[in-house]
Amino acid sequence: MCRVCDSMRSLEGDGQRLQSETPGERFLSRLADGHVNSPVENYAMPTGSGEAGKRVLIRGGHVMTMDPELGDFAVGDVLIEGHAITAVAPRIDVSDAEVINARGRIVMPGFVDTHHHQFETALRSMLPNGLLSGNGGEEGQPNYLEHVLGKLAPVYRPEDVYISELFGSLSQLDAGVTTVLDVSQIHHSPEHSDAAISGLFDAGRRSVFGFFEGAGPQTQYPEDVTRLRRQYFSSDEQLVTMIMGGEIYLPNYERSWALAQDLSMRIALHVVGAMGMGPQMEALARAGRITSSHLLIHMTGMSDVTWSAVAEAGASISLSTPIEMSMRHGMPPILKARELGVPVSLSSDVECTMTADFFTQMRSTVTLQRALVNELALSGSDDLPRLMTSREVLRDATLGGAKALGLDGKIGTISPGKAADLILLDGGAINVSPLNNVPGAVVTLMERSNVETVLVNGRIRKWMGKLIDVDYQRLNAALVSSRDSLLERAGLVHGLFD
């Protein structure tokens, strides 16, 4: 209980002094008098956002554009018309726009996740202590390859795929992640693929569907890519687009790479030294097979030859720092990537082990990089890498992700002409106020509860802390039912405290 708060509630009329002051109340009065900023008032959500010709003005926010040419605005406005940003300035005066009052809010681009296995949403926290493979010396401790991919993934039905894809998408949208690369290694049949795509479309989030492998006699990977491309992804201008999964541990990876080249698609693949991929990646590097169209996930345990080829080709990498540290993928190669100037993006990977919110991804990455450099400094090294800053990891989480997915012409910065994929973060919340440094507050203080409003392609998807047009109770019941059915069909018993 807060005695000061209780006393303030007893005030009779505006401006009156507290009726009976304690020492704490006198201190508060000295500080607060004349400096009270009323909270952002309640107001109606703009109607028709994202529709052609509809103008919405985000007024008076702390605008962090992530665009080096535009810079930042301590107080600024962002004008949106339909899907696109049309102007960014300290003040924009228009008479035909509905206004979002962003006073006290940080306005920035939405986060971009370049690697998320969304089909596993029903398995959240089911493997909190697991490793990628092996048991880490703990008898009976399940690992990811055997437990999740070996036992649970094969029993997924299309409806299980759909609800996990939809629920996982909406959950990240709630956390300000406006774009995802869905690495859906669950294509057991064309129906499974259709279900995954339906979940992405129905979520209404910007998504890149990753067509990876499946299991069983009905899988059509990789040949079904031609049908999927024609049926669902005829335009690269739509909200949901496509990328090809091309895992080099599969015997048919050459075919998937060739199909991607024929269809002018990017290729994403896991590159993990702990899985013995180092020699094969080095052979591909020496043969000149790594190109700018490749997105390399993890990149742990690779040789200098491979790294040099990646840097020379202009390929991108995706770091899943918390997962890599927890599940024994190998040390996240953040120092190596920065040393060579290899473009970095961030990703959440698997929610069966770790959360998919981007505040966790950013904090883990910047903290690890600084810890490694600080350890070098304490050990007496004179040749120190530059310490990573909050702004740099924010760039990786926004524009870096957009570039990795080939979407930097559309998203990743608040720039005129780009799509309005934006988030408003509460800078006056109790875990942030007083707001003293915008990049620092986002990276070091904030969490998903600070994500107040989210726009995707100009359309408001979250407003004043609540997702729009989402029947959570129905979706949650479907997800729980799917989880129960998966465990039953896999023959597994899972206790809440195991």
C-alpha positions in Angstrom: 0.0 0.0 0.0 1.3 3.5 -0.9 0.3 6.1 1.8 1.1 9.0 -0.5 -1.2 7.6 -3.2 -3.9 7.1 -0.7 -3.6 10.6 0.6 -3.6 12.1 -2.9 -6.9 10.3 -3.6 -8.4 12.2 -0.7 -7.9 15.6 -2.3 -11.0 17.7 -2.7 -10.7 19.6 -6.0 -7.8 20.3 -8.3 -4.8 22.1 -6.9 -5.6 21.6 -3.2 -2.8 20.6 -0.9 -2.7 17.2 0.8 -5.0 17.4 3.9 -2.4 15.9 6.3 1.1 15.9 5.1 3.7 13.3 6.2 7.4 14.0 5.6 7.3 11.9 2.5 4.3 13.8 1.2 6.2 17.1 1.7 9.2 15.8 -0.2 6.9 14.7 -3.0 5.1 18.1 -3.1 8.5 19.9 -3.4 9.4 17.7 -6.4 6.1 17.4 -8.2 4.6 20.9 -7.9 4.7 22.5 -11.3 6.2 19.4 -12.9 3.1 17.1 -13.2 2.7 15.7 -16.7 -0.8 14.4 -17.1 -0.9 10.9 -18.7 -1.8 10.5 -22.3 -5.6 10.8 -22.3 -7.9 8.1 -23.5 -9.0 8.7 -27.1 -10.6 6.7 -29.9 -8.6 4.5 -32.2 -8.3 5.9 -35.7 -10.7 4.1 -38.0 -9.8 2.6 -41.3 -6.0 2.6 -40.7 -4.1 1.0 -43.6 -6.9 1.6 -46.1 -6.0 3.4 -49.4 -6.2 7.1 -48.9 -6.6 7.0 -45.2 -4.2 9.3 -43.4 -3.1 8.8 -39.8 -0.7 11.2 -38.0 1.4 10.0 -35.1 1.9 13.2 -33.2 4.6 14.3 -30.7 6.5 11.1 -30.0 10.2 10.4 -29.4 10.9 9.2 -33.0 13.8 6.9 -33.5 13.8 6.4 -37.2 16.9 4.0 -37.5 17.4 5.9 -40.8 20.9 7.5 -40.7 19.9 10.2 -43.2 16.8 11.3 -41.3 18.2 10.9 -37.8 16.1 11.1 -34.6 13.5 13.5 -33.3 13.2 14.3 -29.6 9.7 15.3 -30.5 8.4 14.4 -33.9 5.5 13.4 -36.1 5.0 10.6 -38.5 2.4 10.8 -41.3 1.0 7.6 -42.7 -1.2 7.4 -45.8 -2.7 3.9 -46.5 0.1 1.4 -46.1 3.0 3.9 -46.4 4.9 6.5 -44.4 4.7 9.8 -46.3 6.5 12.2 -44.0 8.6 12.4 -40.9 9.4 15.7 -39.3 9.5 17.7 -36.0 6.0 19.0 -36.9 3.5 18.0 -39.6 0.3 20.0 -39.9 -2.5 18.3 -41.8 -6.2 18.7 -41.5 -7.5 15.5 -42.9 -5.6 12.9 -40.7 -6.8 11.1 -37.6 -4.3 11.7 -34.8 -2.5 9.2 -32.5 -1.2 11.2 -29.5 2.3 9.7 -29.0 3.4 12.1 -26.3 5.7 10.2 -23.9 5.9 7.3 -26.3 8.9 6.0 -28.3 8.1 5.6 -32.0 10.3 3.2 -33.8 10.3 0.5 -36.5 8.9 -2.9 -35.6 11.3 -5.7 -34.7 12.2 -8.3 -37.4 12.8 -11.9 -36.4 14.8 -13.8 -39.0 14.4 -17.3 -37.6 11.4 -18.6 -35.6 10.0 -22.2 -35.5 6.4 -21.1 -35.0 5.0 -24.5 -35.5 6.4 -25.3 -32.0 4.2 -22.7 -30.2 2.2 -25.5 -28.6 5.4 -26.9 -27.1 6.4 -23.7 -25.2 8.7 -24.2 -22.3 8.5 -28.0 -22.7 12.3 -28.2 -23.0 13.6 -25.4 -20.7 16.8 -27.4 -19.8 17.3 -29.3 -23.0 20.3 -29.3 -25.3 20.3 -29.4 -29.0 21.5 -33.0 -28.9 22.8 -35.4 -26.2 21.8 -35.1 -22.5 24.6 -33.0 -21.1 25.5 -35.7 -18.6 22.0 -35.6 -17.1 20.4 -39.1 -17.5 16.9 -38.9 -18.9 17.1 -35.2 -19.8 15.5 -34.9 -23.3 17.2 -33.1 -26.1 15.7 -31.1 -29.0 16.6 -33.3 -31.9 15.2 -36.5 -30.4 12.3 -35.1 -28.3 10.9 -32.3 -30.4 11.9 -33.2 -34.0 12.1 -36.9 -33.4 8.9 -37.6 -31.4 6.6 -34.6 -31.4 7.0 -33.0 -34.9 6.1 -36.3 -36.8 2.6 -36.5 -35.1 1.6 -32.9 -36.1 -1.7 -32.7 -38.0 -2.4 -29.7 -40.3 -4.7 -28.3 -37.7 -1.9 -28.4 -35.1 0.4 -26.6 -37.5 -2.3 -23.9 -38.1 -3.0 -23.0 -34.5 0.6 -22.8 -33.5 1.5 -20.7 -36.5 -1.4 -18.3 -35.8 -1.0 -18.1 -32.0 2.8 -17.7 -32.3 2.4 -14.9 -34.8 -0.1 -13.0 -32.7 2.0 -13.4 -29.6 5.0 -11.8 -31.3 2.8 -9.1 -32.8 1.8 -8.3 -29.2 5.5 -8.0 -28.4 6.2 -5.6 -31.2 7.8 -8.1 -33.7 6.1 -7.0 -36.9 8.0 -9.3 -39.3 9.1 -12.9 -39.0 10.9 -15.6 -41.0 8.9 -18.7 -40.1 11.2 -21.7 -40.3 8.5 -24.3 -40.5 10.2 -27.7 -40.6 6.8 -29.4 -40.6 5.9 -30.1 -44.2 4.8 -33.7 -43.9 2.3 -33.2 -46.7 0.9 -30.4 -48.9 -1.9 -30.0 -46.4 0.6 -29.2 -43.7 2.2 -26.6 -45.9 -1.2 -25.0 -46.7 -2.0 -24.9 -43.0 1.2 -23.1 -42.1 0.6 -20.6 -44.8 -3.0 -20.1 -43.7 -1.9 -19.4 -40.2 0.6 -16.7 -41.4 -2.0 -15.0 -43.6 -4.7 -15.1 -41.0 -2.4 -13.4 -38.4 -2.2 -10.3 -40.6 1.5 -9.8 -39.8 4.3 -9.3 -42.3 5.8 -12.8 -42.6 8.2 -14.7 -44.7 7.2 -18.3 -45.1 10.2 -20.6 -44.9 9.6 -23.8 -46.9 11.8 -26.3 -45.1 11.7 -30.1 -44.9 9.0 -32.4 -43.5 8.9 -36.1 -42.6 7.0 -39.2 -43.8 5.8 -40.6 -47.1 3.5 -37.7 -48.1 6.1 -34.9 -47.9 6.5 -33.0 -51.1 9.6 -31.1 -50.1 11.3 -29.6 -52.0 9.3 -30.0 -55.3 6.1 -28.5 -53.9 7.8 -25.1 -53.8 6.6 -24.5 -57.4 3.0 -25.0 -56.5 3.3 -23.0 -53.3 5.0 -20.1 -55.1 2.3 -20.1 -57.8 -0.7 -20.5 -55.5 0.2 -18.2 -52.6 3.2 -16.1 -53.5 2.7 -14.8 -57.0 3.7 -11.3 -55.9 6.6 -10.1 -53.8 4.6 -7.0 -52.9 2.2 -8.9 -50.6 2.3 -9.0 -46.8 3.4 -12.6 -46.7 6.2 -13.7 -49.0 8.5 -16.8 -49.3 12.0 -18.1 -48.8 13.5 -21.5 -49.5 14.9 -23.7 -46.8 18.1 -25.4 -48.0 19.6 -27.4 -45.2 23.0 -28.9 -46.1 22.5 -31.8 -43.8 19.8 -33.1 -46.1 20.8 -35.4 -49.1 18.7 -33.3 -51.5 19.9 -29.9 -50.6 21.4 -29.4 -54.0 17.9 -29.7 -55.5 16.4 -27.2 -53.1 19.2 -24.7 -53.9 18.6 -25.2 -57.6 14.8 -24.7 -57.3 15.4 -21.6 -55.3 17.7 -20.2 -58.0 15.2 -21.0 -60.7 12.5 -19.2 -58.8 14.7 -16.2 -57.8 14.3 -17.0 -54.1 16.6 -16.5 -51.1 17.9 -19.5 -49.3 18.0 -20.0 -45.5 19.8 -22.8 -43.7 21.1 -23.7 -40.2 24.8 -23.7 -39.9 25.9 -25.3 -36.6 29.4 -26.5 -35.9 28.1 -28.7 -33.0 26.3 -30.8 -35.7 29.5 -31.4 -37.7 28.7 -28.9 -40.5 32.1 -27.2 -40.4 33.9 -29.2 -43.1 30.9 -29.2 -45.5 30.5 -25.4 -45.1 34.2 -24.9 -45.7 34.0 -27.0 -48.9 31.1 -24.9 -50.1 33.0 -21.8 -49.3 36.1 -22.9 -51.2 33.9 -23.8 -54.2 32.3 -20.3 -54.2 28.8 -21.6 -53.5 28.0 -19.1 -50.8 26.2 -16.0 -52.2 24.4 -12.9 -51.1 21.1 -14.8 -51.3 22.0 -17.0 -48.4 20.8 -16.4 -44.8 23.0 -18.5 -42.5 21.4 -19.3 -39.2 23.7 -19.5 -36.1 27.1 -19.8 -37.9 28.7 -21.3 -34.8 32.0 -23.1 -35.0 32.9 -22.2 -38.6 36.5 -21.8 -39.9 38.1 -18.6 -41.0 37.9 -19.8 -44.6 34.1 -20.0 -44.3 33.8 -16.7 -42.6 35.9 -15.0 -45.3 33.7 -16.4 -48.0 30.6 -15.3 -46.2 31.9 -11.8 -45.8 33.1 -11.6 -49.4 29.8 -12.9 -50.7 27.7 -10.4 -48.7 25.6 -13.2 -47.1 23.7 -12.4 -43.9 23.7 -14.3 -40.6 21.0 -14.8 -38.0 22.0 -15.0 -34.4 19.7 -16.7 -31.8 21.9 -15.7 -28.9 19.9 -17.0 -25.9 19.3 -20.4 -27.6 22.8 -20.7 -28.8 24.2 -20.1 -25.3 21.6 -22.4 -23.6 21.4 -25.3 -26.0 25.1 -25.8 -26.8 25.1 -24.7 -30.4 28.4 -23.1 -29.8 29.4 -19.6 -28.8 27.3 -17.0 -30.7 29.8 -15.5 -33.2 29.0 -11.9 -32.6 32.7 -10.8 -32.3 33.6 -12.6 -35.6 30.7 -11.1 -37.5 31.5 -7.6 -36.3 35.2 -8.0 -37.0 34.5 -8.9 -40.6 31.5 -6.6 -41.2 29.1 -9.5 -41.9 25.5 -8.2 -41.6 23.8 -9.5 -38.4 20.1 -10.0 -37.7 18.5 -11.5 -34.5 16.1 -14.4 -34.1 14.2 -16.2 -31.4 14.5 -19.8 -32.7 12.5 -22.2 -30.5 10.0 -21.3 -27.8 10.2 -24.8 -26.3 13.3 -23.5 -24.7 13.3 -19.7 -24.7 10.9 -16.8 -25.2 10.4 -15.2 -28.6 10.2 -11.5 -27.4 12.9 -9.3 -28.9 13.8 -7.5 -25.7 15.3 -10.8 -24.5 17.1 -11.2 -27.9 18.6 -7.7 -27.8 19.7 -7.8 -24.2 21.3 -11.2 -24.5 23.3 -10.2 -27.6 24.6 -6.8 -26.4 25.4 -8.2 -23.0 27.3 -11.2 -24.4 29.3 -9.0 -26.8 30.3 -6.7 -24.0 31.1 -9.5 -21.6 33.5 -11.1 -24.2 35.2 -7.8 -24.9 35.4 -6.9 -21.2 37.0 -10.2 -20.4 39.6 -9.6 -23.1 40.3 -6.2 -21.5 40.6 -7.6 -18.0 43.0 -10.3 -19.3 45.4 -7.6 -20.6 44.6 -7.6 -24.3 45.5 -4.4 -26.1 43.7 -5.2 -29.3 40.1 -4.9 -28.2 37.0 -5.0 -30.4 34.7 -2.0 -29.9 32.0 -2.4 -27.3 28.5 -2.9 -28.8 26.0 -0.1 -28.1 22.2 -0.2 -27.5 21.7 1.6 -30.8 23.7 -1.0 -32.7 21.8 -4.0 -31.4 18.6 -2.1 -32.2 19.8 -1.7 -35.7 20.4 -5.5 -35.9 16.8 -6.1 -34.5 15.2 -3.8 -37.1 17.1 -2.8 -40.3 19.5 -5.8 -40.0 16.6 -8.2 -40.0 15.0 -6.4 -43.0 18.2 -6.6 -45.0 18.6 -10.3 -44.2 15.2 -11.0 -45.6 15.6 -8.7 -48.6 12.9 -6.4 -47.3 15.0 -3.3 -46.4 13.5 -1.4 -49.3 10.1 -1.8 -47.5 10.7 -1.9 -43.8 13.4 -1.5 -41.1 13.4 2.2 -40.8 10.9 5.0 -40.4 11.4 6.6 -43.8 9.1 8.2 -46.3 8.0 5.6 -48.9 8.4 2.6 -46.7 5.6 0.5 -45.3 4.3 1.7 -41.9 5.4 -1.2 -39.7 5.8 0.7 -36.5 5.6 0.3 -32.7 4.9 2.8 -30.0 6.6 2.0 -26.7 5.5 3.5 -23.3 8.4 5.6 -22.1 6.5 6.8 -19.1 5.8 3.3 -17.6 7.0 2.5 -14.1 9.8 0.3 -15.3 11.2 3.1 -17.6 10.4 6.6 -16.3 12.2 9.0 -16.3 13.1 8.5 -19.9 16.7 9.6 -20.2 18.1 7.7 -23.2 15.8 6.3 -25.9 17.9 3.5 -27.3 19.2 2.6 -23.9 15.7 2.4 -22.4 14.4 0.1 -25.2 17.3 -2.3 -24.9 18.1 -2.3 -21.2 14.8 -1.5 -19.4 11.8 -2.5 -21.6 9.8 -5.6 -22.0 6.8 -6.7 -23.9 4.4 -4.9 -21.5 5.8 -1.6 -22.8 4.6 -2.3 -26.3 1.5 -0.1 -26.4 0.5 0.2 -30.1 1.6 -1.8 -33.1 1.0 -1.0 -36.8 1.6 -3.4 -39.7 1.5 -2.0 -43.2 -0.3 1.0 -41.8 -3.0 -1.0 -40.1 -3.3 -0.8 -36.3 -3.0 -4.3 -34.9 -2.5 -3.5 -31.2 -4.0 -0.4 -29.6 -3.3 0.9 -26.1 -2.0 -2.5 -24.9 -4.5 -4.8 -26.5 -4.5 -6.8 -29.7 -7.3 -5.8 -32.1 -9.8 -8.4 -33.5 -8.4 -11.4 -31.6 -10.6 -13.9 -29.8 -7.9 -14.9 -27.4 -10.1 -17.3 -25.3 -11.0 -19.4 -28.4 -7.5 -19.4 -29.8 -6.0 -20.4 -26.4 -8.4 -23.2 -26.0 -7.5 -24.5 -29.5 -3.8 -24.3 -28.6 -4.2 -26.2 -25.4 -6.2 -28.9 -27.1 -3.5 -29.2 -29.8 -0.8 -29.6 -27.1 -2.8 -32.3 -25.3 -3.4 -34.2 -28.6 0.3 -34.0 -29.7 1.5 -35.4 -26.4 -1.1 -38.2 -26.5 -0.3 -39.2 -30.1 3.5 -39.1 -29.4 3.0 -41.3 -26.3 4.5 -38.8 -24.0 3.6 -37.8 -20.5 4.6 -34.2 -19.5 4.2 -32.9 -15.9 3.9 -29.3 -15.1 6.9 -29.5 -12.7 9.1 -31.9 -14.7 
